[in-house]
Amino acid sequence: MVTNIAKHIAEHIAEHIATNIELNGSVYQVTSGNTIDDLIGLLDLREKNIAVAVNRQIIPRSQWESQSLQSNDKVDVVRAIGGG
């Protein structure tokens, strides 16, 4: 029982600890465990045509909800622009 309570407390604290990532070259603070989808929501970019790379790897939109951000990740968000 005590172990379960301690585990629950540790999980609760971890959910609220801030961590730093690099977002388009600048330091940006997110909550530990935030996903790419969470970040895009915070940036109010959900309805935009954008691409996201984490540590130089393009992350498909289908993986944004499951891809958690880690401390010191380098995240690039770029706007998709059509051309011809």
ZAMARGU-4260 file (C-alpha; in steps of 0.2 Angstrom, whole numbers, plus 5000, padded with zeros to 4 digits):
<rodrens>
0) 5000/5000/5000 | 5014/5012/5005 | 5023/5008/4989 | 5007/5011/4978 | 5005/5028/4987
5) 5023/5033/4984 | 5022/5028/4966 | 5006/5038/4963 | 5015/5053/4971 | 5030/5051/4961
10) 5020/5050/4945 | 5010/5065/4950 | 5026/5076/4953 | 5033/5070/4936 | 5018/5076/4927
15) 5021/5093/4933 | 5040/5095/4931 | 5046/5107/4917 | 5059/5102/4905 | 5068/5112/4892
20) 5068/5108/4873 | 5075/5118/4859 | 5061/5125/4848 | 5067/5132/4831 | 5083/5137/4839
25) 5077/5144/4855 | 5075/5137/4873 | 5057/5133/4876 | 5050/5125/4892 | 5037/5111/4892
30) 5029/5100/4905 | 5038/5083/4907 | 5029/5070/4896 | 5021/5082/4884 | 5019/5075/4867
35) 5022/5084/4850 | 5003/5086/4849 | 5003/5094/4866 | 5016/5106/4860 | 5007/5110/4844
40) 4992/5114/4854 | 5001/5126/4865 | 5008/5135/4850 | 4990/5136/4843 | 4996/5127/4827
45) 4984/5113/4826 | 4975/5119/4810 | 4991/5124/4801 | 5000/5115/4787 | 5016/5111/4797
50) 5029/5098/4798 | 5038/5094/4814 | 5056/5086/4816 | 5063/5080/4832 | 5082/5079/4833
55) 5082/5081/4814 | 5070/5066/4811 | 5053/5071/4803 | 5039/5064/4814 | 5023/5060/4804
60) 5007/5068/4810 | 5000/5051/4815 | 5014/5049/4828 | 5012/5066/4836 | 5000/5060/4850
65) 5012/5046/4855 | 5029/5055/4853 | 5034/5062/4870 | 5046/5076/4871 | 5062/5073/4881
70) 5074/5085/4889 | 5085/5094/4877 | 5076/5088/4861 | 5079/5099/4846 | 5062/5102/4839
75) 5059/5111/4822 | 5042/5116/4817 | 5041/5123/4799 | 5026/5129/4789 | 5023/5119/4773
80) 5022/5131/4758 | 5016/5125/4741 | 5025/5131/4726 | 5027/5127/4708
</rodrens>
